[in-house]
Amino acid sequence: MPRILALTLLLASPLLGGVRSIDVLERAPFAGGAAFGDAGSYEVIRGVVRHEVDPAHPRNEPIVDLQLAPRNARGRVEFEADLFLLAPSDPTRGNGALLYDVNNRGGKLALRFFNSAPGSNNPRDARHAGNGFLLRRGYTIVWCGWIGELLPGDHRLLLRAPVATDGGEAIRGRVRQEIVADGPADSMPLSRRSNHGSYRPAPGWERTATLTWRMRETDRRVEIPHGQWRLEIGDTPTASEGVGGTLPEIRLHVAGGYRPGYIYELIYEAEGPIVQGLGFAAVRDLVSFLKHDTGDRNPLARDGRSPIERAHGFGVSQSGRFLRNLLHLGFNVDESGRRVFDGLIPHVAGAGLGFFNHRFAQPNRHNGQHEDHLFTADRFPFTYGASHNPFSGATDGILLRTAREDERLLPFVMHTQSAAEYWHRAGSLVHTDPLGAVDAPQHDRVRIYAFGGTQHGPAGWPPSRGMAQNLANPADYRPFLRALLDALDAWARDGTPPPPSIHPRIDDGTLVPWDRDSTGFPALPGVRYPEVIQQPHELDHGPEFRSRGIITVLPPRVLGDFTVLVPASDADGNNRGTLLPPEVAAPLATYTGWNLRRREVGAEDMLASLAGSFLPLPKTREERRESGDPRRSIEERWESLESYRRAFASACERLVERRLLLREDAERLTAELVERYRDLFPPSWRR
């Protein structure tokens, strides 16, 4: 039975690092006390971290509106975040490394991506351990709240941040919301997501609010009269001990319901901006505390020492952008001048940062080709090293602030992305100049791995179409993540160099403009090639955006276009110049990073957000000739199932030799081959 504790790990005096106390609410055995290799059994530790930060400390200077937050008697700003850990029951049996998983919109993802476990926000039993990879390796896995707009429920981890005021008076400002419904709906959350809140309208907001709609991002906005829509405002979630609560759910009702695929844009005056940038301080200070505090106040410490020698961060999509943003703002250095993360894996973040540290910030927002296109996520700088913005004249880079202080404070970075990031998230700008003219120099502490023929998140098997025209892409890059985490830990632990970067390049012709003629993508029967792509802009958000994080131009004005490129295609339409999973290296299909919306979901032929395509090869020569498919059939490539199995196993072996695939994954993938792909094989292979 779990032991429910009411233990507060209080500090004798607030640490410089910002953790005031940790309330441990529960310690319980994980997976019924099962042992995971040399690490032994694990325990769940659940609690609340109470923080306070000094607004005058230079490390906290980047936090927007921190100076306007209420202060305690010590002149500090207080906030709190939910905490969840999986730690070896005997800390001495761990590997000395902490893996911090940046929750994605409240969701825990590390066990899904590394352990192939079913998704759960409350991992407790053996099925949540999946293949046990992280646990067998001995990692201490940590999650905490960092998003102030999340709604309570489903074990989401919340950040409860204070509200900024102007001398105690409410701060007001105009806020822009954008909603796209993929099916019929009478009402939708302003945030587009049912688990996110939105900023409460200020008194009298109705007088100046406007709601418009348009089919495509570039279409003219058409105003919807006030009598045809209304807002339904929920209660603000409860605050805790004087610390602010999260935002309320607000739903937009439209007379006659939403038209699928259309973009609905609401601009209104809101009040009460939370100091969302404290999410960076929450992560910085917690990780630093767990690494360095040696007393009983640290729930991981034993016998006067912390078991944590190294800390790595992992973030998927929004969470990967959080890690890039954290680095850019200098939050990988704590208030004592110590490095926080030793290694980072921003995964499928593309070239983005985030709407994470602004007045009236909306962390939920990203940038897509069709939806959320003009929010402040895909913005300069894009590269880790320094680059020049041709529109603003600025020189900047993700690592630049910290590198100027001391290169030794930089973490080792493995930037990983799927083929979808090149189409949906401006992924090429991570490794080119902003105009896509030349390959960008790469910092020696950074590796970039582009997983060719994959989409943002692997589709299940067998794949379905969902909202898109083609089957979703099931190619699985997760085995790469396991091998790369091993390499990252060795890099940080003893300086063992990881595999070289693998991504398409301009100078060798594998990174090219995105039109069909340039990529060389074959003309496949019944398949539409994209006529659109997500291309970031240099945007004018108003004169106070860069200096104070305040947006006053809504919607923003486009000042210029950054240039995105995509991987070139081989004769099958599969990516060149990339790291290919075995199923793409020995293909039974064409695997793309793009897919298009179906007519039934509206905005036909716009990109289906973050989705790729799975386009099976013809099985036989006769099938190829009848359909007019230019790709060689499966039976023309391999004479038998056994010859295909050898080709697949050979692709796995080459990856193992390059330290990009674990031996256990190579053996598993080869063993599962027949059952997984049976329906794709020619009839002669099934006899």
LUMMAR-382240 format. One record per residue (C-alpha): x, y, z; residue in three letters. Coordinates in steps of 0.25 Angstrom, whole numbers, padded with zeros to 4 digits, always signed. Each point is the difference from the previous one (the first is absolute). Layout:
BEGIN
XYZala;...
This chain:
BEGIN
+0000+0000+0000met;+0005+0014-0003pro;+0005+0008+0012arg;-0007+0013+0000ile;+0009+0011+0006leu;-0003+0014+0005ala;+0015+0003+0000leu;+0005+0014-0003thr;+0015+0000-0003leu;+0003+0015+0005leu;+0012+0007-0002leu;+0006+0007+0012ala;+0001+0012-0009ser;-0004+0002-0014pro;+0011-0005-0009leu;+0006+0009-0011leu;-0005-0010-0010gly;-0014+0004+0003gly;-0006-0013+0006val;-0007+0004+0013arg;-0006-0013+0004ser;-0005-0014-0006ile;-0012-0006+0005asp;+0001-0015-0002val;-0015-0005-0001leu;+0003-0014-0003glu;+0011-0011-0001arg;-0004-0013-0006ala;+0006-0012-0007pro;+0000+0001-0015phe;-0005-0013-0008ala;-0002-0007+0013gly;+0014+0000+0004gly;+0005-0007-0012ala;+0015+0000-0003ala;+0006+0007-0012phe;+0014-0006-0003gly;+0011+0005+0009asp;-0008+0012+0004ala;-0010-0008+0008gly;-0013+0005+0004ser;-0006+0014-0002tyr;-0009+0008+0008glu;-0010+0011-0004val;+0002+0014+0007ile;-0011+0010-0001arg;-0001+0014+0006gly;+0000+0015-0002val;+0013+0009-0002val;-0002+0013+0007arg;+0009+0010-0007his;+0005+0015+0002glu;+0009+0008-0008val;+0006+0013+0001asp;-0004+0010-0010pro;+0013+0008+0001ala;+0009-0012-0003his;+0006+0002-0014pro;-0004-0015-0003arg;-0014+0003+0001asn;+0000+0013-0009glu;-0005-0007-0012pro;-0014-0003+0007ile;-0010+0009-0006val;-0008+0007+0010asp;+0007-0006+0012leu;+0002+0014+0006gln;-0015+0002+0000leu;-0003-0013+0008ala;-0004+0001+0015pro;+0012-0002+0010arg;+0001-0006+0013asn;+0006+0006+0013ala;+0014-0004-0006arg;-0002+0007-0013gly;-0002-0013-0007arg;-0010-0004-0010val;-0007-0014+0004glu;-0006-0010-0009phe;-0001-0015+0000glu;+0000-0012-0009ala;-0005-0015+0000asp;+0011-0010+0001leu;+0000-0015-0004phe;+0013-0009+0000leu;+0003-0014-0003leu;+0013-0003+0008ala;+0008-0013+0004pro;-0004-0004+0014ser;+0015-0002+0003asp;+0006+0013-0006pro;+0014-0006+0000thr;-0005-0010-0011arg;-0004+0011-0010gly;+0009+0004-0011asn;+0003+0014+0006gly;-0009+0007-0011ala;-0013+0007+0001leu;-0009+0001-0012leu;-0009+0012+0000tyr;-0012-0002-0009asp;-0007+0013-0003val;-0014-0003+0000asn;-0008+0003-0013asn;-0013+0008+0003arg;+0000-0008+0014gly;+0003-0013-0006gly;+0012-0009+0004lys;+0007-0006-0012leu;+0014-0006+0003ala;-0006-0014+0003leu;-0007+0000-0013arg;+0012+0005-0008phe;+0011-0008+0006phe;-0007-0012+0007asn;-0011-0002-0011ser;-0010+0000+0012ala;-0015+0004-0001pro;-0002+0015+0002gly;-0004+0003+0015ser;+0001+0013+0008asn;+0000-0009+0013asn;+0010-0011-0003pro;-0001-0011+0011arg;+0000-0014-0005asp;+0008-0009-0008ala;-0007+0003-0013arg;+0005+0015+0002his;+0014-0006+0000ala;-0001-0004-0014gly;+0013-0007-0005asn;+0007+0006+0013gly;+0011+0007-0008phe;+0001+0013+0009leu;-0001-0009+0013leu;+0009-0010-0004arg;+0010+0011-0004arg;-0002+0005+0014gly;-0005+0014-0003tyr;-0007+0009+0010thr;-0012+0005-0008ile;-0006+0014+0004val;-0012+0008-0004trp;-0005+0013+0005cys;-0011+0010-0003gly;+0005+0012-0009trp;-0013+0004-0007ile;-0009+0010+0006gly;-0012-0001-0009glu;-0002-0015+0002leu;-0013-0004+0007leu;+0000-0010+0011pro;-0004-0014-0003gly;+0006-0013-0005asp;+0012+0001+0009his;+0005+0012-0008arg;+0012+0007+0006leu;-0003+0014+0003leu;+0008+0013+0002leu;-0007+0010+0009arg;+0006+0013-0003ala;-0004+0014+0005pro;-0007+0010-0008val;+0007+0013-0004ala;-0006+0013+0004thr;+0003+0015-0001asp;+0001+0005+0014gly;-0011-0009+0004gly;-0009+0004-0012glu;-0004-0011-0010ala;+0008+0000-0013ile;-0008+0000-0013arg;+0004-0003-0014gly;-0005-0005-0013arg;+0001-0015-0002val;-0002-0008-0013arg;-0005-0014+0000gln;-0002-0009-0012glu;-0009-0012-0002ile;-0001-0011-0011val;-0010-0011+0002ala;+0003-0013-0008asp;-0015-0004+0001gly;-0013+0005+0004pro;-0001+0007+0013ala;-0009+0010+0007asp;+0011+0006+0009ser;+0015-0001+0001met;+0010+0004+0011pro;+0007+0013-0003leu;+0013-0008+0002ser;-0005-0010-0010arg;+0003-0011+0010arg;-0009-0005+0011ser;+0010+0000+0011asn;+0005+0014-0002his;-0005+0013+0006gly;+0000+0014-0006ser;+0001+0014+0005tyr;-0013+0006+0006arg;-0006+0011-0008pro;+0001+0014+0007ala;-0012+0007+0004pro;-0007+0007-0012gly;+0008-0010-0010trp;-0012-0001-0009glu;+0001+0014-0005arg;+0013-0002-0007thr;+0000-0015-0003ala;+0000-0005-0014thr;-0002-0015-0005leu;+0004-0003-0015thr;+0000-0012-0008trp;+0008-0004-0013arg;+0002-0013-0007met;+0015+0001-0002arg;+0011+0008+0008glu;+0002+0009-0012thr;-0015+0003-0003asp;-0007+0013+0004arg;-0005+0000+0014arg;-0016+0001+0000val;-0006+0006+0013glu;-0011-0008+0007ile;-0010+0009+0007pro;-0001+0000+0015his;-0014-0005+0000gly;+0005-0013-0006gln;+0010-0004+0011trp;+0003+0000+0015arg;+0010-0004+0010leu;-0003-0010+0011glu;+0010+0003+0012ile;+0003-0011+0010gly;+0005+0001+0014asp;+0015+0003+0003thr;+0006-0012+0006pro;+0003+0002+0015thr;+0013+0007+0004ala;+0009-0006+0011ser;+0005+0007+0012glu;+0000+0014-0007gly;+0006-0006-0013val;-0008+0003-0012gly;-0009-0011-0006gly;+0001-0004-0015thr;-0009+0006-0010leu;-0015-0003-0002pro;-0006-0007-0012glu;-0007+0009-0010ile;-0008-0005-0011arg;-0005+0007-0013leu;-0014-0003-0005his;-0003+0003-0014val;-0014+0001-0006ala;-0002-0012-0009gly;+0013-0007+0005gly;+0014+0000-0006tyr;+0003-0002-0014arg;+0011-0011+0000pro;+0014+0005-0005gly;-0004+0014+0001tyr;+0009+0010+0009ile;-0008+0007+0010tyr;+0008+0012+0006glu;-0004+0007+0013leu;+0007+0013+0005ile;-0005+0005+0013tyr;+0005+0008+0012glu;+0004-0009+0012ala;+0006+0002+0013glu;+0008-0007+0011gly;+0013-0005-0008pro;+0007-0011+0008ile;+0015+0001+0001val;+0001-0012-0010gln;+0016+0001-0001gly;+0001-0005+0014leu;-0002-0014-0007gly;+0015+0001-0004phe;+0004+0003+0015ala;-0008-0011+0005ala;+0008-0010-0009val;+0013+0006+0002arg;-0001+0001+0015asp;-0006-0014+0002leu;+0010-0007-0008val;+0012+0008+0006ser;-0006-0003+0014phe;-0001-0015-0002leu;+0014+0000-0005lys;+0007+0008+0011his;-0008+0000+0013asp;+0005-0011+0009thr;-0009+0001+0012gly;-0013-0007+0004asp;-0008+0011-0007arg;+0004-0006-0014asn;-0009-0013-0001pro;+0011-0007-0008leu;+0012+0003+0009ala;+0005-0011+0010arg;+0011+0000+0010asp;+0004+0015-0003gly;+0001-0001-0015arg;-0008+0001-0012ser;+0000-0012-0010pro;-0001+0009-0012ile;+0013+0003-0007glu;-0005+0004-0014arg;-0014+0005-0004ala;-0006-0001-0014his;-0012+0006-0006gly;-0010-0006-0010phe;-0011+0007-0007gly;-0010-0003-0011val;-0005+0010-0009ser;-0005+0011+0008gln;+0009-0005+0011ser;+0012+0000-0009gly;-0003+0014-0004arg;+0000+0003+0015phe;+0014-0006+0002leu;+0005+0009-0012arg;-0007+0012+0006asn;+0006-0003+0014leu;+0014-0001-0006leu;-0002+0013-0008his;-0004+0008+0012leu;+0012-0005+0008gly;-0008-0009+0010phe;+0009-0011-0001asn;+0009+0007+0010val;-0006+0001+0015asp;+0001+0012+0009glu;+0013-0005+0006ser;+0006-0001-0014gly;+0000-0015-0002arg;-0004-0008-0012arg;-0014-0006+0001val;-0001-0010-0011phe;+0012-0008-0005asp;-0007-0005-0012gly;-0013+0004-0008leu;-0008-0007-0010ile;-0010+0010-0006pro;-0008-0010-0009his;-0009+0004-0011val;+0000+0014+0004ala;+0004+0005-0014gly;+0006+0014-0001ala;-0010+0005+0011gly;+0001+0007+0013leu;-0014+0003+0007gly;-0010+0009+0005phe;+0005-0003+0014phe;+0005+0013+0006asn;-0008+0012-0004his;-0011+0008+0005arg;-0013-0008-0002phe;+0008-0011-0004ala;-0006-0013-0006gln;+0009-0012+0001pro;-0010-0008-0008asn;+0002+0007-0013arg;+0010-0004-0011his;+0001+0003-0014asn;-0006-0008-0011gly;-0002+0002-0015gln;-0015+0001+0002his;-0003+0002+0015glu;+0007+0009+0010asp;+0008+0005-0011his;+0003+0014+0005leu;+0003-0002+0015phe;+0014+0002+0005thr;+0006-0013+0000ala;+0008-0002-0013asp;+0009+0012+0002arg;+0014+0004-0001phe;+0010-0005+0004pro;-0001-0014-0006phe;+0014-0006+0001thr;+0008-0004+0012tyr;+0012+0008-0004gly;+0000+0015-0004ala;-0007+0004-0012ser;-0005+0014-0006his;-0014+0004-0002asn;-0001+0007-0014pro;-0013+0007+0004phe;+0003+0006+0014ser;+0016+0000-0001gly;+0001-0008+0013ala;+0011-0010+0002thr;-0005-0011+0010asp;+0000-0015+0002gly;-0006-0010+0010ile;+0013-0002+0008leu;+0006+0014-0002leu;-0004+0006+0013arg;+0006-0011+0009thr;+0012-0002-0010ala;+0004+0015+0002arg;+0000-0002+0015glu;+0008-0014+0000asp;+0000-0011-0010glu;+0001-0010+0011arg;-0014+0003+0005leu;-0006-0005-0013leu;-0007-0014+0000pro;+0003-0010-0011phe;-0012+0001-0010val;-0006-0011-0009met;-0011+0007-0008his;-0008-0011-0006thr;-0012+0002-0010gln;-0008-0008-0010ser;-0002+0003-0015ala;-0013+0007+0004ala;+0007+0011+0007glu;+0006+0004-0013tyr;-0015+0002-0006trp;-0007+0004+0013his;+0010+0007+0009arg;+0011+0006-0008ala;+0010-0010+0004gly;+0010+0004-0011ser;+0002+0013+0007leu;+0007-0007+0011val;+0012-0003-0009his;+0000+0011-0010thr;+0000+0015-0001asp;-0013+0007+0001pro;-0001+0001-0015leu;+0003-0014-0003gly;+0012+0004-0008ala;+0011-0008+0007val;+0002-0011+0011asp;+0002+0006+0014ala;+0013-0003+0007pro;-0003-0009+0012gln;+0005+0001+0014his;+0009-0011+0005asp;-0010-0003+0012arg;-0012-0002-0010val;-0004-0012-0008arg;-0012+0001-0010ile;-0007-0013-0004tyr;-0011+0000-0010ala;-0008-0013+0000phe;-0004-0001-0015gly;-0013-0006-0004gly;-0007+0003+0013thr;-0011+0009+0005gln;-0001+0008+0013his;-0005-0011+0008gly;+0000-0015-0006pro;-0014-0004-0004ala;-0005-0013+0006gly;+0000-0013-0008trp;-0008-0002-0009pro;+0000+0014-0004pro;-0013+0008-0003ser;-0003+0013-0007arg;-0007+0008+0011gly;-0002+0014-0005met;+0010-0002-0012ala;+0000-0004-0014gln;+0010-0011+0002asn;+0003-0011+0010leu;+0008+0006+0012ala;+0015-0003+0001asn;+0003-0012+0009pro;+0015+0000-0001ala;+0006-0001+0014asp;+0012+0009+0004tyr;-0001-0004+0015arg;+0011-0010-0001pro;+0009+0011-0004phe;-0003+0008+0012leu;+0004-0011+0009arg;+0013-0002-0006ala;+0003+0015-0001leu;-0004+0002+0015leu;+0011-0011+0003asp;+0010+0009-0008ala;-0004+0013+0006leu;+0002-0006+0014asp;+0014-0005-0004ala;+0003+0014-0006trp;-0004+0007+0013ala;+0006-0011+0009arg;+0014-0002-0006asp;+0001+0008-0013gly;-0002-0012-0009thr;-0004+0007-0014pro;-0014-0004-0005pro;-0003-0004-0014pro;+0002+0012-0010pro;-0012+0009-0004ser;-0009-0006-0011ile;-0008+0010-0007his;-0003+0004-0015pro;+0010+0011-0005arg;+0000+0011-0010ile;+0014-0002-0004asp;-0002-0015-0005asp;-0014+0002-0006gly;-0008-0008+0010thr;-0007+0013+0006leu;-0008+0007-0011val;-0012+0009-0003pro;-0013-0007+0003trp;-0007+0000-0014asp;-0001-0013-0006arg;+0010+0003-0011asp;+0011+0003+0010ser;-0003-0011+0009thr;-0001-0011-0011gly;-0012-0006+0007phe;-0007-0010-0010pro;-0013+0002-0006ala;-0008-0010+0007leu;-0014-0004-0005pro;-0011+0006+0009gly;+0009+0008+0009val;+0000+0015+0001arg;+0014+0007+0002tyr;-0001+0012+0010pro;-0001+0014-0006glu;+0002+0006+0014val;+0010-0001+0011ile;+0002+0006+0014gln;+0009+0012-0002gln;+0003+0009+0011pro;+0000+0015-0001his;+0007+0012+0007glu;-0012+0006+0007leu;-0003+0014+0006asp;-0007-0003+0013his;+0002+0015+0005gly;+0011+0009+0006pro;+0000-0007+0013glu;+0001-0014-0004phe;+0015-0002+0000arg;+0003+0009+0012ser;-0012-0004+0009arg;-0007-0012-0006gly;-0013+0008-0002ile;-0008-0002-0013ile;-0008+0012-0005thr;-0001-0003-0015val;-0011-0010-0002leu;+0000-0007-0009pro;+0015+0002-0003pro;+0005+0007-0012arg;+0009-0009-0010val;+0014+0007-0002leu;+0007-0011-0008gly;+0000-0015-0003asp;+0011-0010+0005phe;+0003-0011-0010thr;-0002-0014+0003val;+0005-0012-0007leu;-0003-0015+0000val;+0008-0013-0002pro;+0001-0005-0015ala;-0007-0012-0004ser;+0006-0013-0006asp;-0008-0008-0011ala;-0010-0005+0010asp;-0003+0014+0006gly;+0008-0004+0013asn;+0009+0010+0006asn;+0015+0002-0003arg;+0011+0005+0009gly;-0007-0005+0013thr;+0000-0011+0010leu;-0010-0010-0005leu;-0007-0010+0009pro;+0002-0015-0005pro;-0014+0000-0006glu;+0003+0012-0008val;+0014-0004-0004ala;-0006-0014-0005ala;-0013+0006-0004pro;-0013-0006-0003leu;-0006+0014-0002ala;+0003+0014-0002thr;+0000+0008+0013tyr;-0002+0015+0000thr;+0001+0011+0010gly;-0013+0006-0006trp;-0015-0003-0001asn;-0012+0009-0005leu;-0013+0002+0006arg;-0012-0007-0005arg;-0012+0008-0006arg;-0009-0006+0011glu;+0008+0007+0011val;+0001+0014-0007gly;+0012+0008-0006ala;+0002-0011-0010glu;+0015-0001-0005asp;+0005+0008+0012met;+0010-0008+0008leu;-0006-0010+0010ala;+0007+0005+0012ser;+0013-0008+0004leu;-0004-0012-0009ala;+0008-0008-0010gly;-0005-0010-0010ser;+0002-0015-0002phe;-0001-0004-0015leu;+0002-0015-0002pro;+0008-0005-0012leu;-0007-0008-0010pro;+0001-0015+0004lys;+0002-0006-0014thr;+0005+0004-0013arg;-0014-0001-0006glu;-0006+0009+0011glu;+0011+0010-0003arg;-0003+0000-0015arg;-0015+0001+0002glu;+0000+0012+0009ser;+0011+0007-0007gly;+0009+0001+0012asp;+0014+0004-0003pro;+0006-0007+0012arg;+0005-0014-0001arg;-0009-0010+0006ser;+0004-0008+0013ile;+0001-0013-0008glu;+0010+0007-0010glu;+0009+0004+0011arg;+0001-0013+0008trp;-0002-0014-0005glu;-0006-0005+0013ser;-0004+0003+0014leu;+0014-0006+0005glu;+0007+0010-0009ser;-0008+0011+0005tyr;+0003-0004+0015arg;+0015+0000-0003arg;-0001+0014-0006ala;-0007+0005+0012phe;+0009-0007+0010ala;+0012+0006-0008ser;-0006+0014+0002ala;-0001-0003+0015cys;+0014-0005+0001glu;+0006+0013-0007arg;-0008+0008+0010leu;+0006-0008+0012val;+0014+0002-0005glu;-0002+0015-0001arg;-0005+0000+0014arg;-0014+0005-0005leu;-0008-0013+0004leu;+0001-0009+0012leu;+0003-0014-0002arg;-0013-0004+0007glu;-0008+0009-0009asp;+0006-0006-0012ala;-0003-0014+0004glu;-0014+0004+0004arg;-0003+0007-0013leu;+0004-0011-0008thr;-0008-0010+0008ala;-0012+0008-0002glu;+0001+0003-0015leu;-0009-0011-0005val;-0011+0002+0009glu;+0000+0015-0002arg;+0001+0001-0015tyr;-0007-0013-0004arg;-0011+0008-0008asp;+0010+0007-0008leu;+0007-0012-0006phe;-0003-0005-0014pro;-0009-0013+0000pro;+0012-0009-0004ser;+0007+0004+0014trp;-0012-0005+0008arg;+0000-0014-0005arg;
